[in-house]
Amino acid sequence: MNIDEFLHHPNSPDILNEYKKLGITYPKVHGYNMFSYYFPRTKKQIYSQIQSGEHHLGYSKRCIFDPEIDINYAWGAHSGKPIGVIKESKHADFKLFHYHDIGILHNIKKHGKTKKRMPDIKLTGGKGKHYRWGKLRILFKFANMHADTRNVFTGNKSFSTKLARLYIKLYGYIKSKPVSDYRMKK
């Protein structure tokens, strides 16, 4: 797991004991790309402040497993080829919150700094190309993400999807492309 990822279950000890009894060695995880226009402003846990997210298969990485198996993670640890006695859980009981996209201004600054130290895009096989985006593209990314976010605990749609759709339309207007080119749900 990375520093911006939080594994969550309301009762981790009980579910882990259940897994042990059932011989489950490789539990499924439901990953979310968490979203907020701003950084947290209190000392509470981040998951109690930022609860908007979008399910993302790429963030459903198996970060909890029996130590007896060898995971053999691939680049970025988002997938692997485990070796050993592998028994998966039927359901993804754990949620993995990936707090990579919090704070528009922070992301704009982060992209600018990272872009300066990134190797040539050809050398990375296309990985990290998003760090070369401009400010407007980052704003569009935030608006597009937020248009599809839900509260990860209740499943309710996030409250400001109308504002996000407005940003998407604005981006389309500025770029002189039809808004229908962008991923939007009505």
N, C-alpha and C positions, 0 to 999 in steps of 0.2 A: 504494500500500500504506500501511497505517496502522502505527503504532509497535507494535501488539500482534499483527502478522502477520509470519510468517516463511515465505519460499518455500524449499522443500527439494527437492533431487535429489542422490543420492549422487555424481554426477559431472556437475555442471552444464556445465563447459566442453565436454565431449564431446557431450552432447546438443544444446547450442546450435550447435556446429559441424555436427552432423548436420542440424539444422533448416535451417541456412543452405544446405547442399548440396541439400536437398530443396525449397528455396523456401518453407518453412513460415514464415508471418509472424504467425500468431495461434494459438499453442499452447493446447491444452486444459489445464485445471488442476483437480486433485481437491482440493476444499476440506474442511477439518475444523474443527469447533468443538472446541477442546481443553479439557480439563477437569482440574481438581485441586481438592481441598478446601483445599489449602494453597499458599502461595507457595513458589517454589524456595528452597532453603536453602544452596546452594553457589554457587560462581562458574563452574560448568560452563555450557555452552550450555543454554538452556531446553528445547530439543527432546531433549536427552539425559536430562533429569530428568522432564519431563512428557510422557508418550507416549500417554496415554489421550485418545481423541477419537471423535467421531461424524461420519461423512460428512454434510455439509450443503451442499446445492446452492447456497444463497444465499452461501456462503463460497467457492464455486468460481470466484471472480472472476478475470478475465483480467488479471493484473498483469504479465505478461511478453509482449512483442510486439516486432515489428520497428519501429524508430523511424520508418520510412517511412510507416506507416499512422497515421491519425488515429482514436483510439479513441472519442471522443464519449461519455464516461462519463455515466451517469445519476446521480441523487442517490445519494450514498454510495459511488459507484464500484463497485457490485456487479454492474452490467451496463452495456453500452454498445452503440452502433451504429457499428462501425468503417467507415471509408471508406478506400479504396485497394485495393491488390492483397491480397486476403484468401485465405490458404490455411491451413486448420486442420490440426493434427496428428491422426492417427487415434486416438491414445490420450492420456490425461492422464498424462504422464510426470512432471510436477511436482506436488508436494503443497504446499498452502498451509495452514499451521497458524495458526489464529486463536485467540490466547490471551486471549480476552475474559473468560472465566468461570473464573478461577483465584482461589481463596481465598474461602470463604463470607463471612467477616467483612469482607474488603475489599469484596466486592460489596454487602453490606448498607450499609456506610458510603458507598460510591460512589453507590448508588441514592438514599440520603438527601440527599447533597449535590447531585446532579444534579437531583433532583425540585424543589429550591428554586429553581433557575435556569431550569427548563423553561417555555416559553410554554404557554398554554392548549392542551390536547390538540386542541381544534377547529382551532387555527391550524396544527398540525403534520400534520394529516390522519391522526392516529392513530400517527404515528411517535414512538417513545420512550415509549409507554405503559407499558412494563415498568419504567421508572424510578419509577413510582408504586406499585409493589408493596410490600407489607409484608414483614417479616422471615420470616414463616411461608411466604409464597408463594415467596420467594427460596430458602428451604430446600427446598421442594418442587421447584422448578426444578432445583436441583442434584441432588437424589435422582433425579428423572426422567431427567435427562441421563445421569447416571452408570449408570443401569440399562441403557443401550444403548451404552455406550462400548466401544471395542476399542483395543488397542495399534495405533497407526497404521503401525507398521513390520512387525509380525508378523501382525496380523489376529486375534490371540487376544483372547478376551473379558476385560474388566477383572476384577480379582480380587474386588472388593467389591460385586458386584451384589446379593447378599443383603441387605447393609446398606442399599443404596439402596432396595430394595423395601420394607424395613421402614419407612423414612422416608415412602415413598409411602402405605403403609397408615396410618401415624400421622397424616399430613396429612389423609387421607380421614376418619379417625375424628374428628379435631378439628373438621373442617369439617362433620361429620354428613352427608357425602355417601357414597354407595356407592363403594368403591374401584374398581369396574368403570368408573366415569366417567373414570378417568384412563388415560393411555396406558401400558399395561404389557404386556410380552411374557412369556409363560410358558415 
